[in-house]
């Protein structure tokens, strides 16, 4: 598998948010955001639509509790602890740093909810800011999360990009796919060979 040629800790990792979320957190406090104003404006609109509760905040990677997050488990925790370049795609927040504090909300990513080209440009910007040459993203094949990754102009930015999806999951795909993507993330982080990846794992070369 081509992913074995990459060093996970030196790659920009992009993962989806999840519907399942942990409640609670620390009281919200005013903090300066590292993101540009156009993202913050779009976030405000989407969070209002989703009736988000930001009275208490948790780091994004801890807020989400869906199948991807529970399955990726210790590998995801290790990636965050090592300050690995890691972004989360979110229906409410657009693009998130893994440790960015967020509230509780319920909104899937819909690309039509965001200004055209904004999220793509931010993904490219983050790859440049973290000085990586490769990007590996994990997403359900037909989701807007995957569509965003596919339409980002990685090659024009001189980046090698790879999208990991799960094909032919069969009945119960809505539960199987996030868990298998979490397994794939763990396999990639551990540098395991192709035969260790879950059934249906597919790697699309984008750049």
VMD Tcl script that draws the C-alpha trace (Angstrom):
set ca {
  {0.00 0.00 0.00}
  {1.27 3.43 -0.97}
  {0.53 4.81 2.50}
  {3.40 2.73 3.92}
  {5.83 5.08 2.18}
  {4.62 8.03 4.28}
  {5.59 8.99 7.82}
  {2.31 9.55 9.65}
  {3.70 12.09 12.12}
  {5.03 14.21 9.22}
  {1.80 14.13 7.20}
  {-1.23 16.41 7.38}
  {-4.06 14.16 8.57}
  {-7.64 15.18 7.85}
  {-10.54 13.41 9.57}
  {-14.32 13.92 9.74}
  {-16.33 15.02 12.74}
  {-19.02 12.72 14.14}
  {-22.66 12.94 15.14}
  {-21.87 11.42 18.54}
  {-20.53 14.02 20.96}
  {-19.47 14.17 24.58}
  {-21.41 16.67 26.65}
  {-19.99 19.18 29.08}
  {-16.59 20.82 29.09}
  {-14.96 23.92 30.51}
  {-16.78 27.26 30.75}
  {-16.46 29.26 27.56}
  {-13.99 32.14 27.57}
  {-13.06 34.68 24.91}
  {-10.03 33.48 22.95}
  {-8.36 34.82 19.86}
  {-8.92 32.48 16.93}
  {-6.10 31.47 14.57}
  {-8.55 31.36 11.66}
  {-9.35 34.18 9.20}
  {-12.45 36.31 9.56}
  {-14.25 34.79 6.56}
  {-14.25 31.36 8.24}
  {-15.33 32.82 11.57}
  {-18.25 34.62 9.91}
  {-19.37 31.46 8.13}
  {-18.99 29.49 11.36}
  {-21.24 31.90 13.23}
  {-23.99 31.49 10.65}
  {-23.77 27.70 10.61}
  {-23.60 27.40 14.39}
  {-26.65 29.62 14.76}
  {-28.53 27.43 12.29}
  {-27.50 24.34 14.25}
  {-28.47 25.98 17.57}
  {-25.05 25.15 18.93}
  {-24.41 25.33 22.67}
  {-21.03 26.97 23.32}
  {-21.44 27.62 27.02}
  {-19.03 24.77 27.67}
  {-16.11 23.86 25.42}
  {-13.99 20.76 24.84}
  {-11.02 20.17 22.51}
  {-12.52 19.04 19.20}
  {-10.88 15.61 19.19}
  {-12.38 14.92 22.63}
  {-15.83 16.32 21.83}
  {-16.49 13.74 19.12}
  {-17.38 10.22 20.23}
  {-18.57 8.50 17.03}
  {-17.31 5.22 15.61}
  {-14.21 6.74 14.02}
  {-13.07 8.28 17.29}
  {-13.75 5.31 19.53}
  {-12.00 2.95 17.10}
  {-9.00 5.17 16.34}
  {-8.64 5.45 20.11}
  {-5.08 5.41 21.38}
  {-3.60 6.10 17.94}
  {-5.59 9.32 17.62}
  {-4.59 10.27 21.15}
  {-0.95 9.63 20.29}
  {-1.19 11.74 17.14}
  {-2.56 14.68 19.13}
  {0.04 14.25 21.88}
  {2.84 14.37 19.29}
  {1.47 17.60 17.80}
  {0.97 15.86 14.47}
  {-0.60 18.12 11.81}
  {-4.26 17.12 12.23}
  {-7.43 18.82 11.03}
  {-11.07 17.92 11.60}
  {-13.78 18.71 9.05}
  {-16.92 19.90 10.79}
  {-20.46 20.76 9.75}
  {-20.64 23.52 12.32}
  {-17.09 24.82 12.37}
  {-15.82 24.06 8.86}
  {-12.19 23.23 9.57}
  {-10.80 22.68 13.07}
  {-7.44 22.11 14.68}
  {-7.62 18.92 16.74}
  {-7.22 20.70 20.08}
  {-9.40 23.69 19.22}
  {-12.13 24.14 21.87}
  {-15.66 23.73 20.53}
  {-19.19 23.55 21.83}
  {-21.95 20.99 21.33}
  {-23.92 21.03 18.08}
  {-25.60 18.74 15.58}
  {-24.84 19.51 11.94}
  {-23.36 17.40 9.17}
  {-20.97 19.03 6.71}
  {-22.77 20.41 3.65}
  {-20.47 22.17 1.22}
  {-23.27 24.48 0.10}
  {-23.30 25.96 3.62}
  {-19.79 27.37 3.16}
  {-18.40 30.06 0.83}
  {-17.04 28.50 -2.36}
  {-13.35 27.69 -2.15}
  {-12.98 28.75 1.49}
  {-12.48 25.36 3.09}
  {-10.26 24.16 0.24}
  {-8.01 27.21 0.61}
  {-7.75 26.69 4.36}
  {-6.71 23.06 3.93}
  {-3.94 24.14 1.55}
  {-2.94 26.94 3.91}
  {-2.62 24.57 6.85}
  {-0.47 22.16 4.83}
  {1.85 25.06 4.06}
  {1.84 26.33 7.63}
  {2.85 22.91 8.94}
  {5.39 22.46 6.13}
  {4.20 19.04 4.99}
  {4.47 17.55 1.53}
  {1.72 14.91 1.92}
  {-1.89 14.81 3.06}
  {-3.92 11.76 4.07}
  {-7.65 12.19 4.62}
  {-10.25 9.72 5.90}
  {-13.92 10.01 4.90}
  {-16.97 8.10 3.72}
  {-16.75 7.87 -0.06}
  {-19.97 9.66 -1.02}
  {-19.97 12.23 1.79}
  {-19.34 15.96 1.44}
  {-16.24 15.40 3.57}
  {-14.81 13.27 0.75}
  {-16.05 15.67 -1.92}
  {-14.19 18.51 -0.23}
  {-10.96 16.52 -0.20}
  {-11.36 15.51 -3.85}
  {-11.95 19.03 -5.11}
  {-9.11 20.68 -3.18}
  {-6.28 21.54 -5.59}
  {-3.53 19.62 -3.83}
  {-1.45 19.04 -6.93}
  {-1.38 22.74 -7.80}
  {0.06 23.36 -4.33}
  {2.75 20.72 -4.83}
  {1.20 18.30 -2.35}
  {0.72 14.56 -2.57}
  {-2.81 13.83 -1.34}
  {-4.53 10.54 -0.55}
  {-8.14 9.90 0.40}
  {-8.90 6.76 2.41}
  {-12.46 5.50 1.98}
  {-14.36 2.28 2.64}
  {-16.08 0.52 -0.27}
  {-18.88 -2.07 -0.27}
  {-19.58 -2.03 3.46}
  {-23.00 -3.59 2.90}
  {-25.85 -3.52 5.40}
  {-25.24 -1.29 8.39}
  {-22.75 0.84 6.44}
  {-23.58 3.95 8.47}
  {-22.05 2.26 11.50}
  {-19.44 0.10 9.79}
  {-17.81 2.82 7.69}
  {-16.81 5.19 10.54}
  {-15.43 2.29 12.57}
  {-13.46 0.92 9.62}
  {-12.11 4.38 8.86}
  {-10.99 4.58 12.47}
  {-9.27 1.21 12.05}
  {-7.62 2.45 8.86}
  {-6.38 5.54 10.69}
  {-4.89 3.34 13.41}
  {-3.24 1.10 10.81}
  {-1.74 4.09 9.03}
  {-0.47 5.57 12.27}
  {1.21 2.28 13.17}
  {2.69 1.90 9.66}
  {1.02 -1.45 9.10}
  {0.94 -3.31 5.74}
  {-2.11 -3.32 3.46}
  {-3.40 -6.69 4.67}
  {-3.90 -5.28 8.17}
  {-6.31 -2.59 6.99}
  {-10.06 -3.27 7.38}
  {-12.12 -4.84 4.62}
  {-13.04 -2.45 1.82}
  {-10.28 0.07 2.45}
  {-9.57 2.05 -0.72}
  {-6.91 4.71 -1.24}
  {-7.58 7.37 -3.87}
  {-4.51 9.24 -5.13}
  {-5.44 12.91 -5.55}
  {-2.16 14.75 -5.95}
}
mol new
graphics top color blue
foreach p $ca { graphics top sphere $p radius 0.5 }
foreach p [lrange $ca 0 end-1] q [lrange $ca 1 end] { graphics top cylinder $p $q radius 0.2 }
display resetview
